[in-house]
Amino acid sequence: MTTQALGAAVEAALRPVIGTALSGGTGGAAALEPLVREVLGALAEGAARRGGPVAAGTPAENVAAVAEALNAARGGAALGRLTELLAHGSADPADPACAAHLHCPPLAVAVAADLAVSALNPSQDSWDQAPAATALETQLLEELADMLGYDPAEAAGVLTSGGTESNLMGLMLARDRVLGAATGRQIEMTGVPRVGVGAGAAGARPRILASAAAHFSVQRAAALLGLGEDSVIPVAVDAQLRMKPRALADALARCVERGQLPVAIVATAGTTDTGAIDPLRECAELAAEYGAWLHVDAAYGGGALLSDRLAPLLDGIELADSVSLDWHKLGWQPAAAGIFLVRKSETYASLARRAVYLNPADDEEAGYPSLLGLSLRTTRRADAFKIAVTLRTLGREGLGRLVDACHELAVAGARAVAAHPRLELHGEPALTAFLFRYVPGDATRADRVNAALRRRLLREGGAVVGRTELPGEGPGRVRLKLTLLNPHTTVVEVERLLRVVVAAGEAEEKG
């Protein structure tokens, strides 16, 4: 059989098979078009059937509905049937009553850009898989470094899966840089020497200092890096969950007295619960004094850089050795859109890798760049593309208006809580989130009632409200949380949501 005849036979065999068309090539767009129309229709049907922020029902009922749909979806009906299931059974962050988490409603233009990436499937681990995407990510990161206050010519970075990966990278580089200097085994750009874990100069035990309100990924990163979770020293916070500079200074001094090595200070710019921002400039000064790496977890608060009004809250962030940003939070991108940046590109040395099948030296010498040595991952999708499209569509000013709208909404919501006789506000919002609680007639039942009313709202499909606990011991710590990331939500809708919360609290008290 000739090659031409063999190709025709394969094509004929595949033609009856549903779903075998590819999204790339000259015919990819035509193959996608009817499928995209089907998905859009199913999304609309599922959202209409849901009819609110989340589908009513218990977790067991959700499991049964998914099992039923999976069993029924076959052949050409699978795409539409399962898409409708997903839309019906997803919490909708675009609904004004869905305000629990740092879970943003993505901009339609960003989702459309993400479709292009999914269709073309470029992988960022070598230039020959993603020529345009490689150059685009590099240029976007220069732009973001400049926005952060870094010198783009000296900075470096990469797109990540989010704050957890970015925090791991920051602490890995801190470990390698600071321990390398302490042991005399500083890593060069060749990436040959590797720093061992567990001890610094003369057996000094490495320590990471982070606020008591820092993200749990700091402890997880310490464990993954072989330092152990107990290497993370929690630093006291104030009533608004901001790290206390005096407490940080005292903790650093105690480390030195005990023969411990302060490897890194992790400052948070936007805690998940209150949006609190640690005193970044003071943290930078203390890091410099003790020779520690300063990593700023700005996964949430980094969105303030888009706003002329809120950007001053991040004063001092430009002094950090590394920074984590997440544009799938206060940036309205579909996940994932994490960003990791370092102030000095040479501090990336310990991540440098050479894989002859991906980034051979002679290719790079010939002008074919590779991003492999900037990431913990190998295969990596072109997440920079949707951010670039969004920035070019709206500009920093347009995105800044969205940030300001959400901040104003949070301020108005906090005022509504403060004015309500059955609600108690924890503190004014720093960014777009605030904590509060329902006040029952019997104060001893406050924690139980607030936890239960949230679950009641989920069962009824009426609202998705966050729940957390304040630091400390004993009862009275449970708080509800609104995280307002929909710039189109109105104050009237937030006030309506608070009335729904109060009604649920009253129902729980009666129950």
N, C-alpha and C positions, 0 to 999 in steps of 0.2 A: 504494500500500500504506500502510495506517495505521501510526502509530508502534507501536501495540500488536502488530499483525501482524508488523511488521519485527522487533521484539524476540523474538517467538515463533519466527520463522524462524531467527534467529541462535542462540537457545538450542537449537533442534532440530539445527542443524548442528554445534554443539559437543558435544552429548551423547554421540555415539559416540567422540569423541576422548579417549583416555586421558590423564590428567594435566592437563586444562584447568580443573579446579576450583580455586577461590581459597581462601586460608586466612583471609581476613578476612570481615567482614560477619556477619550473623546465622547464616549456614549454614557459616561457616568451620570451626568446631569439629567439626561433623559430618563435613565433608570430610576433616579431618585424622585423625580417630580411627582409621579402618582403616589408613591409611598409617603412622601412628605404631606401631600394633601390628605391622605388617609390618617396620618398621625395627627394633623391639625384638627380634623373633624372629631377624632376620638378624644383628643384633649378637651375640646369644647363639651362633648357629651359627658365625659367623666366629671368635669368641673360643675356642670349643671346638675348632675345627679348628686354630687356631694353637697352643693348648695350652701357652703359655708367654709369656715377655716379648716375644718377637719371632719371626716365622716363620723357620724355617731356610731357608737357601738363599743363593745369590750375588746380587749386584745384577742380573746378566744374567737370572737365573731370575725375579727379581721383575718385570723389564720384560716378559718373555714372558708371565707370568701375568696382568698387567694388560692387555696387548694382547688376549689370548685372551678375557678377561671382557668387555672393551669390544666386541669383535666379536660376542660371543654374546648380550649383553644388548640386548633389543629389546622395545618395547611395555610391557605391564604387568609383565613380569618384570624390567625394568631396575632399579627401586628396590631390590628384595630382593637381586638378584644382585650389584649393585655395592656395596651396603651390606655384604654378607658379605665381598666382596673387600676393602673398606676395613678392616673389623674384623680379618680374617685377616692383612692386610699392614701393620698399624700396630703400632708399639711401644706396649706397654701400660704406662703409668706407674703403674697400680694393682698391677702384679705386683711382688713384693718383689725380683726379680732385674733389674728395670728401674730403674737408679739412675745414669744417666749425666749428665743435664742438669737445668737448672732448668725441668723439664717435669712439672708436677704432675698427679696424678689429681684431676679436678674433683669437687666435692661434687655428689651427685645433685640436691639442692635447687637448686643454682646452674644446673645443666644444664636442669632443668625450667623455671626462670625464664627462661633464655635462649631456650627454645622459644617462650615467650609473646612475647618480643621479635621473634623471627623471623617469627612468624605475623602480628603486627600491623604490623611494619615501620615504626615511627615514625622519622623523620629529625630529627636535632637541630639542623639549620641554620636552622629558623624555628619560631616558636611554633605557627603554625597547622598544622604537620605533627606536632607532639608536645606538646600542652598539658601533660598529666600528666608526661611524661618530662622536660620542661624544668624544671618545678618540682622534680621528684624529684632530678634531678642537682644542681641548685643547693643543695638542702637536704642531700643526702648529702655534698657537698664541704665544706659548713660543718662537718659532723660530723667529717669526716676532717681538716680543718684544725685543729680543736680537739684531736683525738687527737695530731696532730703537734706541738702546742705553739704554733701560730699563733693570733692573735686572729681568730675567724671573721668578725667584722664588718669587718676590714681586709683579709683574705686573698681570693684569687681562684684559680680553677683550672678544669680541664677533664678529661674522660676522654680518654685517648689510646690509640693502638694498642700502646703499650709503651714501654720505656725508650729506644729509639732516637729515637722521635718526641719524647718528653719532654726528652731531652738536647738535641736540636736546638732545641726551643722555649726552653729555659733559656739556651742560648748565643746564640740570636738576640736575646733580650731583654737579655742582658749586653752584646752588641755594641752594640745600639741605645742602651742607657742610658749605658754608660760612654763609648763613642765620642761619643755625642751631647753629653754633658757636656764632654768634652775639646775638641770642635770648636765648642761654643756653638750646636749645632743640636739641642738637646734636643727630643724628640718630645712633642707634646701629645696630649691625648685625642682631638683631631680626627683624628689620624693623617695630617695633611697633609705636614709636613716628614719627609723620609726620610734617614737617615744613610748616607753612602757608605761603602764598605769599603776597607780597605787602608792607611789612615793615621789617626792620632789627632792630638793637639795638635802643631802644628809638625812634622808628618810622622812622628810617633812610630809605629812599627810595632806593631800589636796582638798580644798574646800571651795564650795560654790555658795555664794550668799544671795538670797532672793527674798522678797517680801513674803510674809505669811499669806498674802492674797495672790501670789504668783500662780501661773497656770501649772497644773499637775504635770505637764510635759517636761518641766525642768527636772523633777525627780526621775521621771522615766528616762530622760536623756542621760542623767548621771548613772543610772543602772546600766543602760546599754553601753556606755563608755567604759564600764568596768570600775567606776569610782564608787559605786554603791549609793543607794538612795540616802543613806545617812551622812553622805558627804555634803548634802545640801543643808545649809543653816538657815532656818526661817528668821527673818528680821521683823521686828514688831511694826505694826501699822497703826495709823490713827483711826478715828471714828469713821472716816470716809474711805478706809482701806488703802491709804497711801503709805508707802514706806517712810519711816521716820529717819531723817539723816543722822540724828544723834545715836539712834539705836544701831544704825549701820556702822558708824564710826566705832562704837563700843565693841560690836561683834568682830570687826576687823582687828582691833587691838587685841582682843582675847585670842583670836586665831594665832597671832604672832607670839603671844605669851605662851601658848600651849605647844609651840613648835609646828603649827600647821601652816600650810601654804595657801593663801587666798588666790585661787586660780581665776575665778570669774565673779563678777557682780552681775546679776540679772535684774535689770530695772524693767518695770512694766509700764507701758504707755497705753492704758485702757484695759483695766481688769474686766473679766467676763461678767462679773456681777454688777459693778457700779460704774464701770468706765473710768475708774480712778487712775490718775497719772502720777507716777512716782516723781520725786524731785530730780530730774535727769541731770541737771548741771552739777548739783551737789554729789550725785552718784559718780559722775565723770571725774570730779576732783579727787574723790576718795579712791577711785580705781587707779588714777595716776599716782597718787601718793603711795599706794601699796603694791604697785606693779601688777595689778589684776586687769584682766580683760573685761571690758564693759560690753555686755550684750543687752540691747533694748528690745523687748518683746512688744512691738507696736502692731501686732496682728489686727487689733481692733482700732486703737487710737491713731494709727498711721493715717487713717482717713481724714484726720484733722488737717493734714498737710494740704489738702485740696481747698480748704476754706481760709480766706484771709482773716476771718474773725477768730477761728479756733486754732490756727497754726501756732500762735504764740504759746499755747499750752504745752507744746513739745520743745520749748526752748532747751537747748543743750543736746538734743538728739544727734546733731551733727558731730558731736565729740565721741560718740560710741564707736567701738571697734567693729561691731556688727549689729545689724538691725533686721528684724522680721516684720514684714508687712503682709496683710491678707486683703486682696481686693475682692474676695468673695464674701467679705463682711461689709465694711462701709465703703464699697466700691462698685457694688451692684453687678458683679460678674458671676456667671455660673461657676460652681466649684469644678476644678481647683484653679485658684489664681493667687497662690502664695508667692512671695518675693523675698529673697535673702540677699543682703548687700553687706559688703565689708568696705571699710574706709580705705584700706591699703591692699592692693592686689597681691603683694608679696606674702601676706598672711594666709593666703589660700594654699600655701606650699604642700601641706600634708594631704590634700585631696588630689594632687596631681597624679595622673595615671597615664600609662602608655599601653594601648592595646593595638598590636600591629595590624589587626584587621579593621580597626576603626579610625585610629589617628596616628598612622605611621609618621615618623619624624620627617621623612623627605617630603610628604604631602604638605605638612605645615611649613616647612622651609620653602616650598614652592607657592605658598600663599593660600592654601586650603585650610581654614581654621577649624578647630574642634572645640566643642563645649563640654566634652566628656569629663575633663578634670575639674569642672566647676560644680558637679552634682553628685549626690550620693546614689542617684539612679543611673541606669544605663538607658534602656528604652524610656523615652520621655516625650510626651505630646507637646505640640506647639501652643502652650497656654498663653504665651505672650501676645499671640495674634489678636485675641478678643480684646485684651487691654489696649493694644495699639489702636484698634478700630474705634473703641469707645473714646479714647483720648482725642483722636483726630475728629470724631463726630461732635463731641460735646466740649472738648477742651477742659483745662483745669477749672476755668471759671464756671462752666456749665455743671461740672461735677460738684464744684464747691457750693453751688446753689442747692443741690440736693442734700449735701451734708448739713448746710445751715437749716434747711427745712425740717430735717429730722431732729436736729438739736432744739429748734424752736418748739416742735411738737412735744418733745420730752419735757421741756420746761413747763409748757402749758399743762401737760398731764400731771406733773408733780404738783403743780398748784391746785389742780382739781382734787388730787388725793388729800392734800393738806386741808382743803376746805370741807371735806366730807366727814361727817361725825362718826362714821363706822370704819374709816380707813386711817392708817397711821403711816406717814412718810418717813423713810429712813434718812434721806439726805437729798440735797439738790443734785440733779444730773450734771456730771462733768461733760458727757458726750450725748448719747441718745438713749441711755438706759437709766432706770432708777428702781430702787427697792421699796416695798411697802408691805403692809399686812392688813388683813381684815381684823377688826377688834370685836371679839364676841362678848356677850354679856358676862360670861364666866371667863376671867382672864387665865385661869389654869388650863383651859381647853384651847388656848390660842394656837399652839403648834399643830395639834390634831386637826382643828377646824380648817386652818389655812392649807395644810397638806391635802385634806380630803376634798375641799372645794375645788381645788385644781383638777383632781381626778374626776369629779362630778362634771366639770365643764368639758373634759375630754370625752367622757361617755355620752354626753348629750350633744356633742358636736358644736357647742356654743362658742368656745374660745380655746386658744392655746396660750396659756400664761406660764411664765417661768417660775421655778421654785428653787430656793437656795437656803443656806444657813449662814448666819453671821459667825465669825470666829469666837471661840470661847467654849465654855462648858455649861451644861445644865439647860433647862427649858427656856422658852422665850426667844429662841434663835431663828426659827423658821420665818422666812420672808418670801413674798411673791415678787416677781420681777416682770417689768415690761421693757422689752428691747425694741425700740421703734426705728425700723430701717426702711419703711415705706414712705417716700417723700410725698406721695399722693394722698396719704391718710389725712383726715381733717381732725381738728380739735373736738368737734362734735362726735366723731366716731370713737375717739379715745374716751371721751366722757361716757358714751354709751357702753363701751367695754367695761369701764369701772363699775357701772350700775349692774352689769351682768355678774361681775365678780361679787358684789355685795349681795345680790339676790341668791347666788350659790352659797355664800357664807350663811345667810339666814336659813336657807333650806337645810344645810348641814347641822346648824344649831337645833333646829326642830327635830331632825332625824336622830 
